Amino acid sequence: MKSFVYNGQAGRVVFGAGSLQYLGREIEALGAHKALVLSTPEQRASAEMIADLLGPRAAGIFDRAVMHVPVETAREARALARQLGADCAVAIGGGSTTGLGKAIALDSGLPILAIPTTYAGSEMTPIYGITEAGMKKTGKDARVLPRTVIYDPELTLGLPVGMSVTSGINAIAHAAEGLYATDANPIMDLMAKEGIAALGRALPVIAQSPVRAEPVEAVLQARSDALYGAWLCGTVLGNVGMALHHKLCHTLGGSFNLPHAETHTIVLPHALAYNAAAAPQAMQHIAEALNGSSAAQAVFDLAKNNGAPVALGDVGMKEADLDRACDIAMQNQYPNPRPLERDAIRQLLQDAFEGARPRK
Ligand SMILES: NC(=O)c1ccc[n+]([C@@H]2O[C@H](COP(=O)([O-])OP(=O)(O)OC[C@H]3O[C@@H](n4cnc5c(N)ncnc54)[C@H](O)[C@@H]3O)[C@@H](O)[C@H]2O)c1
């Protein structure tokens, strides 16, 4: 076994169907008394449900979380927390809402309790992103890591099927790249393999659930598996470095405004195909976790067979922009198992644009 550094990050996880009932206990365990509840406008009803559950421990609701965390929004939320005397924040939602909580924590040190309702995994990472004057700055700071995370699969039952599949493959991308990270370690490898396998099992059941009218128990089981997988994959993202796939997705999301989870879903098979020969063991682990013979094809099939988009052309990318995307992706490269070769990256983007099934 090669030498490694493992840096365990503290964080309490309360997992299971119905675990939201422990919210009050968990706020108390943080030593907090008044929580500002954060959500997107779309999840206002969930925020109200949380505030009702908190009763006198609810300081108020801030329901204006949006993608990419504009600095003005973070400042407003922080000012409201101060004005209401909140001594913690509860973020219910996906990566955008957790991201708002992180931006508040970065400056104020306010403890965050996260209740994830997608599979993005932000709640398990010390990575934050804030957008100022149109530029997204990202950084790492231990202060932004949520102190407690309540994973309650019942809260994900309403996540639309399409978003569930793309969000789940977004999570798989964290684990897949973690397996060939330059700072990979055997603990994260275990989590990555288990996380990919849990999501690989769960997503087809979730995708079929409205059609086949699965018994509720089977759907809840699949939702539990998916959230468990998302937790593990998010932990991998928070612990080891990402590579070509994440660089491409940051480029496409940041410079071309493509949707986050869909972009991850479309690009991942092609990034894996690009790296396949340079990271054979990681590929074998990914393929085995998905019961396939090729990592790239298994991820592509998981997306396509479950109704997710597979072509960048279908989510707003223009073919005329592929050269520029390639140029941006070649700058400030992340470490990657295979060196970045311009012609091959351009071909990768073309394949992703067209939605071609990887050949290997
Ligand atoms: N810092 C990190 O470590 C990290 C990790 C992953 C993602 N992110 C960031 O998170 C953002 C993407 O997060 P996301 O993919 O979770 O999307 P999101 O948080 O933007 O959510 C998308 C939409 O789905 C809604 N939604 C969430 N859960 C729902 C549910 N259960 N039922 C119905 N609607 C629901 C939200 O309210 C929102 O309207 C990106 O900005 C990305 O950069 C950050």
The ligand as an ORCA input file, in Angstrom:
! r2SCAN-3c Opt
* xyz 0 1
  N     -19.054     23.624     -2.128
  C     -19.256     22.361     -2.433
  O     -18.599     21.477     -1.910
  C     -20.325     22.014     -3.415
  C     -20.596     20.669     -3.708
  C     -21.612     20.360     -4.595
  C     -22.345     21.392     -5.175
  N     -22.056     22.692     -4.871
  C     -22.834     23.806     -5.459
  O     -24.222     23.527     -5.262
  C     -24.977     24.031     -6.354
  C     -25.864     22.944     -6.932
  O     -26.579     22.296     -5.914
  P     -27.785     21.323     -6.252
  O     -27.465     20.541     -7.450
  O     -28.111     20.628     -5.003
  O     -28.958     22.300     -6.701
  P     -29.677     23.526     -5.970
  O     -29.369     23.599     -4.531
  O     -29.390     24.753     -6.786
  O     -31.210     23.126     -6.129
  C     -31.851     23.208     -7.389
  C     -33.348     23.455     -7.190
  O     -33.950     22.284     -6.644
  C     -34.703     22.627     -5.498
  N     -34.732     21.458     -4.605
  C     -33.747     21.012     -3.810
  N     -34.139     19.892     -3.165
  C     -35.411     19.643     -3.538
  C     -36.362     18.634     -3.220
  N     -36.063     17.627     -2.392
  N     -37.567     18.687     -3.798
  C     -37.868     19.661     -4.682
  N     -37.000     20.661     -5.050
  C     -35.792     20.638     -4.467
  C     -33.990     23.841     -4.928
  O     -34.794     24.582     -4.070
  C     -33.635     24.595     -6.207
  O     -34.727     25.316     -6.658
  C     -23.971     24.552     -7.369
  O     -23.865     25.962     -7.259
  C     -22.674     23.897     -6.957
  O     -21.539     24.648     -7.326
  C     -21.079     23.010     -3.995
*
